Amino acid sequence: MNPLPAPPLAPPSKTKKRKTDFHFAIEQEAKKRFDEAAKAEGKKPSEKIRELMMAYLDSKRDSITVEPDPAKSKLINIRTLLPEFLLEAVEDRAKQKGMSRNRWLSALAQSNLMRLPVLLDKELDALQTTSREMVAIGRNLNQIARVLNSDPNRAATTSLQEIQILSATLKEIRTEIHNLVTARNNAWVADE
């Protein structure tokens, strides 16, 4: 199946955009170096400044994340056309992640728009295990508090030992969570 060609870019607006001047002061040496750099790219200094400003503004726009809206959480099926080489790359990446291509594309969009890593089943299992361990630690802390409240004489030996065990367990859990977050933090960037 031959992919459809990409739609043409929107034609320039027929209405002339109103422009305004932008004035600022800069050291002579810096201006000279900037003018030379712009000229080396075949651009006027004003074109290069405009390009840099737009790139900066675009980068700020891209940093805005989409917040979840429970009222709009219904899943909607969409159809996407991709050139064959992109489809092959999508299928390859999805296979590497152990996902269907549709699930992978959905995860890619979610992570890039919401700026949150998408967790795979294995990672979700690890987090659920960690959550259960944290609940168990909470129970242990409650038991220690009960012992301390009921028998202050016993507190000096038993609780210190138990607290050291809990501290070591918490350190392990923090390390596991850190490793998980580190591994997934950039796993879903669009230019992966």
Secondary structure, 3 states (H helix, E strand, C coil): CCCCCCCCCCCCCCCCCCCCCCCCCCCHHHHHHHHHHHHHCCCCHHHHHHHHHHHHHHHHHHCCCCCCCHHHCCCCCCCCCCCHHHHHHHHHHHHHHCCCHHHHHHHHHHHHHHCCCCCCHHHHHHHHHHHHHHHHHHHHHHHHHHHHHHCCCCHHHHHHHHHHHHHHHHHHHHHHHHHHHHHHHCCCCCCC
